[in-house]
C-alpha cells in the first residue's frame, strides 16, 4: 500500500524527491535537534496521484487524520478547539525551490468561535483577529479562487480610513470588521461561505497546494528554470508559531553568507510583530538582521549557533526562515540558498579554503551560465554623476531599460525588442512574466529576502530593492524622487551591485572578470575565485575547447581566452564588404577565363586572411571550412533590381546594363529554399576553380608561415556532405592542389581533410563517410534545422514562443541541443565513424559548443572538442571540467546529496 504522509522525525534530506526540498530539510533540522515546530509532510507521490485523477488519493485523508492526532496530542491542543485551538500552516515544497510560485495558507483552524478562544488564551485580541483575517484572505484567494486584489483593496481602503501607515496601525476592532468584509467578498464572488470547519479548511488547503503545481506562474517559473513538469510538490503541514504576537515576537530570513557577494557574515532581514509572509512579500520594510542583537539578544545568540550548525552540516550557504514567538526562537525552514554568480564562485573558493569542501566540489557548485554573467560589462560609476536613488543591492549587474510599471507592459515591450526595467512597490508571484522579460527589477519596498530579490537572484536578473526614495504610482505609471518625475518609457540604469538607480543610459566598462580573461589580470576576491575554478576545470576536463574565428583578431582574442585552436573558420565571411564585387564578378563570368580572373583576384586576399589566423593560432589546429553559403547572398536583392529596371523603363530610359545582367544572374540562380540548395560541397562540385582557389590560398599560407618559422596546423573541412562520393571527389581536388603547392614551394604541405556532419543522411552514413574523412565536426545549427525541418530564420519568430508556452520545447533546440533527436544522430555518427576509422577526431562547431548543458552531452557522447564563439570559450572550458567531474565524481570525500540544487544567478 502506498504511503503518503511522513512525520518530520521520519525523513531526512536524502528523501528530497519524495518529501520535497522543504519537507526533507525540515526533517533534517529535526534530526539535528534544532527547534522545529512539529509537523508532517504529504508526499510528492500524493500530488502526482491527485494531478493524474483530479481527486484526492485513496487513504490520504485517513493518513492525515492519524498524523494530525499525534500533533494534537503532543501540543495538548486540538484543531478547531474553541477555547485553545491548534493552528496549522500548509505550505508547498517542491524538490527544487520555487520561491512564491505555489501556495501557502497560514492559520488553518480559525473560525468564528476559535478566534475568540485564541484571543483569550493569548491575551492579545488584536493578534487573534490579525491571524483570522490572514487566514480568510489566503484561503479565499488560494483555495476559493477569489481575486487577491479585492482583499488588498479592502485592506488599503481601511488603512486610508483609519489613517494607518501600515497594518500595525489597525486595531482589533478594525481587523474584526475586516474579517467580515473579507467573508462577504468571498460570499459575493463564489456563492459560498468561508468554511467554518477546520477539517474542511485543512483538506481543501492541501488539495489547493497540489493544484498550484500546475498554476500559470509555477509553469512559467519551471520553464524558466528548466524544472521538469512531472515532479509534483509535497505539502508541509506544521504547527503554527506566531511572530505577530507583539514587539517581543517577529519573523525573519537569514543567510549564512551574503547571497549577493558570498562574503561571510550575518545577512538577512527581520520584522518585529509580523508573520513570515510579511518579510518575503516586502509589504513593510524590514530591519537588518543585526538589529536583532539589540531587540532580542538571547534569540540572536541562538540563531547564530543554529546557522553555524546548518552551514557546517550542509557545507554550503544556507537560507533560513525563522520566527520568534514571545522570545522563543523557532526554525521554520532551511535550504541550500540561491546565490548570485559572484557569490557562487566566492563561496566555493572560501569553503574550500575552510576545508569544508574539496576543490572538485567547489567546481561542481559553479556553472558556465554564472560565469557568462560575470563577464558582462559594469557601469562606469565615475561617469554617471549622482544617483537618482539608492536601495539594497539585491542582485548584482548592470542593466539599462525603459521604466515600466506592470508585468504585462514589460512583456509587451520586450516582445517588441525593447529593453525594460520593471518598477513596482513590491513584486508578487504574479509579476514573474514581467520579471523574466525585464532587464532589471526595481522596488521601493522590501529587503534582500523579499520576493523580488529572491526570484531575481535565481534568474540572474539585476535587482535593487527597498529604494524608499521612490514614490511609485502604478496607476499613473510613474515614480517620483523628490521633484524628479520619471514617466513610463523613460530610460533608467539600474546598478544591482551598488544598489543605485540613474536617469538615462549609464556608460559601461569591462568587468574585472573580463579583464582577467582578456589580459590575465589576476587579483584577490572574485577574480581569484574565478581563476581557481578555471584552473581546476582545465586540470580535470577531457574535452578540448576551440573557437569559431573568422579573422586574426577573433583568433587572437580566443587564444587569450584559452582556446586550444580554431574549430571553425568560415571562409564565406571573408568575401563580404569590398570583396563582394569580386565574388559577383565570378558569378557573372561569361566563360572560364573571366571566372579564373575573378578567382585569381580573390586568391591573395584569402591567403593573407589565412596567414593572419594561422599566425594568431601558431602551433594549434585551425579548421578552415570551404565556402558554404548560397551564392545568391553575394548578389543584390532580386526585388530591388527588378524595381530599378522597371522604374527606368517607365521613365523611357535605358536600364543600367549592369542591373540587367545582375537580374538575369539572380533569376538564373533563384531558389525557393536556398538553405537547402546550391551551397556547401555542391558549390565546389559545380563552380570550376572555386575549391582549388581556396585550397591554394590555405596551402600557400601554410608555406608562408612555415618559412617565417611558425608551426601552422591548418585543417580543411568540406561542408554539407550528404554522400561519401561528394567528399571523395572534392578530397581528390584538395589533395591535388596541396601536392602542387608542396612541389612548387619545396615545403611539404599536409592538411587533414574532414567534413561537417550537418545533414541527417551524413550522420546515418557516417561509417562510409569516415572512409574519406580524417575528422568530423558536427554543424549542429544546420543539423538541428534539417532534422526538425525548421528554417531557423523563420520559425523562431513564427511559433517558437508558442511551442515553449505549450511545453513542446523545454528550451529552444537552437539554444540547447535536442538530445533525443539531434543528439541521437550525433551518437550514431560518433559510433559508426570511429568503427570505420578508429581514433577519428570529432568535434562540434555549432554554437551549441558554448552552451553549458550541450557541453555535458558532447562530453558523454565522446567528442574530442567543442568550438564556440571566442567569448563563450571560458564558459565551455568551465563546463567541460564540470562534465568530467559529474562523470567520475568530485575527488575527495563525496558530497552529501543536497535536497536542492544550488541555483546560481
N, C-alpha and C positions, 0 to 999 in steps of 0.2 A: 504494500500500500504506500502511495506517495505521501511523504511528509512535507507539510507546507509551512510550519511555524517552528522557529528556534528561539529559545531564550538567549539573552545576551551572554549568559555564562556558558553556553554550549558551543559557541562559534569561535572564530579567530580570523585573522586577516588572510589565511590561506583559503578561505571559503568565499572570496570576493565574488566569484561567478554566481554562487548560489544566494548569498546574503546581500549582494551589492556592496559597493565601497563603504558606504556609511555604516551599514549593519556589521560588516566584517571588522571595521575599526572600532565600533562601539564594543564589540565582543573582545577585541584585543585590549582595549583600555580596561575593561572589566577584569580580564585575566591579569593585567599588570597591577591591579589593586587601586586604580585611580577612582575618584568619587564620581561614578556614572549613575545618573538616575536609572532605576531598574526599568526593564522593558523587554520586548521581544521583536523578532523580525519575521515578516511574512515574505517568503522567498520569491525570487525571480521566476521560478517554475510556476508558482501560483499565478503570477502576472501573465505569463505566456499562455497558460491554460485559459485564463479569463479572456485574453485578446483573441484567442482562437475560436471561442464559442460565444462570447458576449455574455456569458453567465458566470455566476460565482462557482468556483470549482467545488465538487462534492467533498464534503468533510472539512472545508476551510472554516466554516462558522463554528463547528464543534471545537476545532483546534484553537481558534482564537479565544473562545469562551474558557477553555481549560487554562490557557496561559494567563488570561485576564484574572481568573480566580486566584492564581498564585500571586499575581501582582497585588491584588486587593488584600490578601492575607498578609503579605509582607508589609504593606503600607498601613494596615489597620483601618483602611477606609474603603468605601465601595463606590463604584462608578454610579453617579446619579443620586447618591445618598443625600437627602435634603439637608441634614444638619452638618455634615462634614464630608463633602464629596471628594472622591478621587477624580482628578482631571488628567487627561492624556493629550499628548501631541501625536500627530500622524504625519510622517514625513516620507518623501520619496528617497530612494537611494540606489541609483543605477551603479553598475560595475565601474563605469568611468564617470568622473564628476561632470555634472551638467548644471552649473550653478543657476538657480532660479528658473530653470526651463520646465520643471514639473511642479507638482502641487505640494503644499504644506497646509495643514489645518491644526491650529492650536486650541487648547482649552476645551477639547471634546469632553462632554459630560455635564456642561452647564445647561440649566433650563430655568424656567421662571421661579421654581422653588429652590433649587440648589444654589442659585446666585445669592439668595438671602442667607443660606447657611454658610456660604463661603465668606460673605461679609462679616458674619458673626464670629466665625472661628478665626478669621484673620485679624479681626479688629479694624478692618480697613474697608469701609463701604465703597470708597471710590475705586480701589483696586478690583473689587468684585465686579462692579459694573463695567470697568475698563476691560476686564477679561471677557465678560459676556459679549460686549459689543464687538470685540475682535473675533470671537467665535462666529457670531451671526454674519459678520462681514465676510470672513474667509469661507465659511460654509456656503453662504449664499452665492458667492461668485464662483467658487471652485466646484462645489458639488451640485448646486441647483442651477447654475448657468446664468445667473444674473450679471449684467454688465457691471464690472467692478467700478467703472467711472461713476455710476449712480451713487454708490456708497461714498466715494471720495467727495463728490459734490455735496452730498448731505453733510458730511463732516466739515468741509470747508465753509459751508453756509452757517453752520452752528458756531464755528470759531469766529466768523465775522460778527455774528450777532452778539457774541459774548465778549468781543474784543480780545480774544485769546491769540497769542502769537503762535502757540503750538498746542498739542494735545494736553500738556500738563496744565494748561490754563482752564480746562473744563472740570466742573465739579461732579460729584457723584450723581446729583440730580440731573445735570446736563447729560451725563453718559447714560443714565437710565432712560431718559427721553430719547436719546439717540438709538438705543436698542429698539424702542418702539417704532421709531422711524424706519429702521432697517427691516424690521419684521413686516411692516406694512409694504415696503418696497418689494420684498420677496413675494408677498401675497399678490400684489398687483402684477408683478412681472411673470410669475409662474402659475398662479391659480391655486397654489398650495401654501400651507403654513410652514414656518420653520419647525422642524421636528423637535418635540419635547422629550422624546425617548432617547436617553444616552446610548442605548444599544443600537438603535437605528442610526444615530449620528456616527458611531464607530464603523458600522458595517458600510454605510454609504461613503464614508470618508476613505476607507481602504480601497473600495472599488473605483472611486474618483481618481485616486493616485494612480492606480493601474491604467485607467483610461487616459490619463495625461501623458503617458508614454507616447501616444500617437497624436498628441496635440500639435498644432501647427508650429509653435515656437520650438518644441522639442525636436520635431522633424527637421526644421531648418538648422538647428544647432548641430544635430547629428551629421547632417550633410556637410556642414562647415568643418566639423572636427573628424570626419570620416569614422564615425562610430557606427557599428552595424545596427540595423533596424530590428534584428531578431533577438536581442539580448533581454529586453524587458527590464522592469525596475522592481526592486524589492520595496517593501513598506516597513518602516520602523515605527512601532507603537511604544511610547515611552511615557513614564510618569512625568507630569509637568512639574517643573520648578519655576519659580516666578522671580523675574528681575524687575517687575513693575509693582513691588510692594512698598516702595518708598525710597528715600535717599540712601538707605543702607543696603539697597538692592540695585541690581543692574545687569547688563549683558554686554559681552564684548567678543571681538575676534582678534586672535593673536597669531603672529608668525614667529617661528624660532629664529628666522633671519629675514632681512628685508627682501620681499619677493620682487622688488624692482631692481635692486642693485646687488643683492646677495650678501651685503655686509652683515656680520654678526651683530646681535643686539636684540633688544625687545621692540618689536614693531606690531602695531595694531591699534584698534580703536575701542573705546569704552563709552557706554552711555548709561548714566545712572537712571534708575526708575524707568526701565524700558525692557521690553522683551527682545529676543534676538532678531526678530524680523525688522525691528526699528533700525537696528545697526546697519544691516545689509541693504535695506531699502533707501537709506540716506534721507529719511524724512526729517530728521533732526541732525544737526552737525554734532559729531562725536568729539570727545577729547582724546588726546594721545594716551596710549596705554600706560605710559609712565606716570600719568596723573593718579593712577590707581594707588600708587605707593602712599600718597597723601590721603586719599579718600578711604582706603581700607588696607592698612599695612599688612595685616595677617593674611588676607586673601591674596595680596600681591606676592608675598613671600611663598605661599603655597603654589601659586600659579607658576612662578619661576622654576620651582622644583619640578613640577609636573612637565613643564616644557623641556627641561633638560632630560628628564626621563624619556620623553617621547622622541626627541631628536636622536638621542643615543640608541634607542631601541630601533627606530626606523632607519637610522643612519642617513637622514635626509632632512631637508626643510619640511617642517610640519605646519599645517594650517589648523588652527584650533578655535572652536567656539565654546564659550563658557557662560555661565550665569551665576551670579551671586544672589542668594536668597537670604536676606537679613543676616549678612555676614558669613554665610556658609557658601563655599565655592563648590560648584558642580561643573564637571566636564561633559559637554554635550556632543562633541564631535571632534575627530581629528582625521586628517588625510595628508598624504604627500602633496604638498601645496603646489599650485600653479605658480609659475615664475616667468619673468621675462627672459629673453635670450641672454642678456647681460648677467642676470642673476644665475642662470643655469650654469654658465661657464665659471663664474666666480665661485659658486657653491661647490661645484665638482672639484675645483682645484683646492679649495680650503678644507673640504672634508678629507681629501687625500692627504693633505699636509697634516691633518689631525689624526691620521691613521684610522679613520672610521670606515673609509672605503679604499679600494686599490685604484691605481691609475686606470686600469682597464674598466673598472666600474664607473669611474668618473667619465671616461669617454662614452660609455653606454648611456649616460644621462644627459648628453647634449645632442644636438642634431643639426643637420645642414640647413633646415629652414631658419632656425635661430641664427646660425652663422651668417646667412644671407642678409638677415635684418640688421645685424651688427655692422655690415659693410655699407649700409645705406648712409647717405650724407647726413650731416647735422647742421643746425642753424649756426651762422656766424654771428654770435651774440654781440660782437664788437661793432657790428654794422647796423644793428636794428634799433638802437635808441632805447627809450624807456618802454617797458612792457605796459600793455593796456591793463592787465590784471594778472594776479597770481593765485594759484591754487596748489593743491597737493600733486606732486609728480607721481601719478598712479601707474602709468605705463609709458616707458621712455620711447624716444624717437622724435622725428621732426615731420610735421605734416602741414600742408597748405591747402586750403579749400574755401569754397563759398559757405557761409554760415546758413544752416537750415534748421528748422525748429520742430520737425516731426519726422517720424520714420518713413512715412510714405513719400514725402518730398525728397528725402535723401535717396531713396531707391529710384525714384523717377529721374532725378538729375544725374545720378551715377550711371543709369542705363543709357542716358543720352551722351555719356562721355565726360561729364563734368566732375571735377573733384570737389567733395563737400566735407564740411565739418558739422557733425550733429551736435546741436546745443540744446540742453534740457536742464530743468531744475534738478531732476534726478531721473535716471533711466529705470525702466521696469523691464521684465522679460519680454513684454510685447514690443519693445524697441529693438529687438535683436536684428530684424532685417535691415533696419537703418544703420545699426552699428556695423554690420557686415559691409554695407555699401559705402560707408563713410571712411575717410582717411584718418579721422580723429574724432574723439568724443570729448565734449567739454560740458561739465555740470557745475551748477552754482552750489549744490549741496552734496553731502556725502564725503566719506573718507576713503582711505586706501583699501578698505574692505567692503565698500559699497558694491552694489550690483554692477555699476558702470566700470569700476576699477577691476573687479574680479574677471568679468567677461572680456573686457578689453585686453587685459594681460594674457588671457588664454588664447585670444585670437591674434595677438600681435598688433593690436591697434594702439596708436598713440592715444593717451588719455590724461586729462587734467581734471581732477575732481575738487569739489568744495571751494570753488572760486567765488567767495562770498561777495566780492565787489560787484559781481554780475547780477543785475536785476533782470531776470529772464521773463519775458512776456510772450508766452507761446501763442496767445490769442492774437496779439498784434504782430507776431512774427518778427520780434526784435529783442535785443537786450541792450541795456544801458549800463555804463560805468561812469558815475558822476554826470558830467554834462555831455559825454560822448554817447551817441545813439548808433547802434550797429543794426542796420536793417537786414532782412533776409537777402542773401545773394552777395553780401559784402565779403570780400576775401579776407580771411584771417589766417594767422600762423600759430600753430599750437606746438609748444615745446614740452613734450612729456617727460623729458629728462630733468628740466629745471622747474616745471610747474608754471610756466609763463605763457601768456597769450599776447600776440602782437597784431596790430592792424596791418593789413597788406601782406604781400608775399615776402617773407624774410629770405635773404640770400643763404645759400648752402655752402658748406665746406666738407671735404672728405672726413670720414670718421677716423679715429685712431686705429681701428682695426683695418680699414682700407689702407692706411699709410703703412701698416705693418706688412701687408701683402705686397704693396707696390714698392716699398723702399727698404723693407727689412727692419724697420724701427721697432725694436723690442723693448718694452718698458714695463714697469710694475703695474699691478692691478689687472684690469680686464684684458689688456693686450697680452700680458704674460700668461693669463689663464687660457686664452685662445691659442697662443703659441704652444703651450704644453699639450693641449688637446690635439693640435695638428701634428706635433712631434710623435705623439703616441699613435695616432691614426696611421701616419706614414710608416711607423715601425711594425704595425701588425697587418696592414692591408695586403691583399694579394693582387687585386685589380690595379693596373696602371691607369693613370689619368692623362689623357691628351686633350688638346684644344682644337676647336674649329677656328681656323685663322686664314684669312684671305690676303693679308698684307703683312709686310715685315713688322709694322708697328704692332699689329694684333699678336703676331708670333712672339715678339719680344715681351709684350705685356704678359702673355700666357706663361712664358718661361719664368718670369718673375713671380707669378702666382703659383709656380710649382708644377707646371705642365711637363710631361715627360715625352713630348713630341707633338706633332700636329696630326690629328686623326682625320681631318677633312680640310683640304684647301680647295675651295670652289672656284674653278678657273673662269666660269662664266661671269663672276663678279668682276673679273679683271677686264672685261670687254665693255664696261659701262663708261659713261662720260664721253670724253672726246673720241675714244676708240670705237664708239658705236658706229661712226661713219665708215670705219674700215670693215666692220662686220657687214654693214649694209652693202658696201661695195662687193664683198664676197658673195652675198646672197643674189645681188643683181647681175653678177658676172654673166656675160653672154657666151663665153667659151672658157676652155681650160686655162688659156693664157691669162685672161683677166682675173680668174679665180686665184691662180698661182701668184699673181702680182699682189692681190689683196692679202693673201696669206703670208707672203714674204714681208709685207709691211708690218704684220702683226707679230711675226716671229721674234724680232729683237725686243719688243715690248714685253712679250711673255717671258723671254729668257731673263730679262732684268728683274721682273717680279719674282721669279723662282730663285734667282741668286740672293735677293734680299731675305726671303723667307728661310732658305737653307742656311744662310749666314746666322740669322737670329736663332735658329734651332740647331746649330752646328753640333754634330755628334749624336743627335736624336732623330728618330724617324719622322719624315714628313710625307704624309699620304696625299697625293695630288689627284683629284678627280678630274677626268677629262670632261670637256664641256657638256652640260646636261640640259639646259632649259630649251623650250621650243624656240625655234629661230624667229617666229613672228614677234617675239618680245623685243627684238632688236629693230623692228620696223615701226613706222608711225602708226597711229590708230587708224583702223580701216574707215570708220565713220568720218573722222576728221578729214582724211584725204578725199573721200567722196564728196563731202560738203564743199571743200575748197574748189574742186574741179567743177561741181555743179554751179557754184556761185560765179566762177569765171565764165562758164558757158552762158549763164543767164544774163551776164553783162555784155555778151557778144565779144568777149576777149578770149584769146587762146590760153588754155590752161597751161601751167608750168609743165614742160615736158618731163621734168624730174618727178613731179607729183603723179603724172600719168604712168610713168614707169614704175614708181613705187606702188601705186594702187594695183597695177597688174600683178606685181610680185606678191603683194598681200593677198589678193584674191586667189592667186595660184597656190599659196601656202595655207590658206584659211582652213581651220579645223574646228569642228563643233566642240570637241573636248581636247584641247591641245595638251593638257596634262597627261593624257593617255595617247598622245600622238607621236610626231616626229621629234624625238628627244633622246638623250642618253646614247647608248651604244648604237641606236638606229641612225643617229646623225653621222657617226663615224663610218658606218657602212654605206651611207647614201651620198654624203658630201665628199668628193675626192679631195685628198690632201689635208683635210682638217686634222685628223688624228696624227698624221706624220708631222705637221707643223707643231702641234703641242708637244709631242714626244721629243722632237728635236730640241725644242726650247728647254725642256726638262733636262735632257741629256747634256746639252751644252752648258747649262747652269751647273750641273754636277762637275763637268770638266773644269769650268772656271773656278769653282770653289776648291776643287782638289789642287789645282795649280797654285791657289792662294794659300795652301797649307791647311785648308779646312777638312772636315770629315763629313761630307754630305751623305745623308741617308734618305734619298728620295724613293718613294713607292708610288706606283702608277695604278690608279683604280678606275676600272671601267664601269660606268653607271647603267642602271636599268636593264641588266641582263635578265632575260627570261628563259633562254635556251643555251645550252653549252656550246652549240655551234656558233652563236653570236660571239661569245668570248673567244673561242678558238681562232676564228678569223681575225678578230681585232688584235689578239695577242700576237699573232704572226706578224702583223704590221708593226706593232710596238717593238718586237724583238729585231725586226729588220732595221728599223731606224736606229735603235740602240747600237746594233752592230756597226752601222755606217759611221756613227759618231765616234765609236771606240776606235775604228780603223783610221778615221781622219785625224783624230787627236792624239792617237798613241796612248790614250789613257783608258783602261777598261771601265766601261760604264755598266754597272749591274743594278738594275732597278726591279725589285719584285713586282709582279703583275697580279693584281687581285680584282675583286669585284664587289660592288654593293649588292646586298641582298635586300631588295626593296619591293619585290613582287611576290605574291604567294607562290607562283609557279617556281620561282627561283628557290624559295625555301623548301618546297616539296621535292625539288630535283637537285638538292644541294650536293648529294653524293656524286652525281655526274659532273656538276659544275666544278667541284673541288678537284677534279682531274686536271683542269686547266688553270684553276685559281690558286695562287700561293697564299692568299689571305682573303678573309671575308670581312666586310664591315656592314653591319645592319643599318640601313637607312630607315629608321623607324617612323619618320614622318610619312614618307610615301608608303611604307608597308602598312601603316595604320589606315591611310586613305584607301589603298587598294583592297585591303582585307575587309573593311567595313563598307566599301562602296561610297565613301564620302569624298566630296571636294572640299578641302579644308577652308578655302577662301569663301565658300558659300554657306556651309552648314553651321558653322559656329554662330553666326548671326541669325541664321534662319530658324533653327529649332533646338540648339543645344541647351538653352536655358529651360525649355520645356522638358527635355529629357532629364535634366538634372533635377528639376522640381518633382517630376514623377518617379524619380528613383531608378530610371532605366540606366543612367550612369551614376555611379557614386562620385566620379570626377571625370572631367573631360579626358578621353583616351589620347588626346594630343598632349595633355599635361603629364599624366601618369600612364605608363604602359598598360594596355589591356592584357593581363596575364593569361586569361582563358583562351583568347583567340590569337592575337598577335604573339603573345608570349609562347603559345604552343608551337607556332610556326618557327619561332626563334629556336626553341629546344630541338625541334625536328632537324632544322638546318645544322645546328651545332653537332648533334649526334651523327647525322649522315655525312656531314663534311669531314669530321675527324675520323670516321670509319674508313672513308676513301683515302684521306690524306692525314695520317697520324701526325700530331704536332701542328696542325693547321692553326695559324694565328687568326684570332677572331676578335673583333671589336664592335662598337656601335658608335655611330657618328650623328644620329639624330639628337635633337635637344633633350630627349629622354635621358641621355647620358649625364645630364646635370640635375635630374630630378631625384631627390633622395630616395623615395620608395622604389623607383625604377632601378636605381643603382643596386639596391639589395637584390632585386630579381636578376640582374645581369651577373652579379656575383654567384648566385646559386646556379645559374644556367651555365656557368663555366667559361664565360668570356675572359679574354686576356686584358682588355682595356675598355674604358669608356672615353668618349670625346664629347666636349661640350663647349659652349662659348667661354672665352677667357675669364669672365667674371664669375662663372659658375665652377671654375676649376677647384678653388678651395672647398666648396660645398661637396663636390664629388670626391675629393680626397678624404674629407672627414667621413662621409657616408661609406666609402669603401672600407675604411678601418672599422667602422661600427658593424658593417655587414660581416666582416671576418670574425668579430667578437661574438656576434649573435649565433654564428655557425659553430664556434668552438666553445663559447662561454668565456666570460672575463677571467683572466689569470688571477690567481689568489683565491681567497675564500669566496664561496658562492654567495651571491647577494640574496637576502630573503625576498621572497616574492611579494612585492608591494601590492596592496589591494587596489591601487590606482596607478596608472602610468603617469609620471610627472609630465605636465604639459609645459612646453616652453613657448613663450610668445616671441 
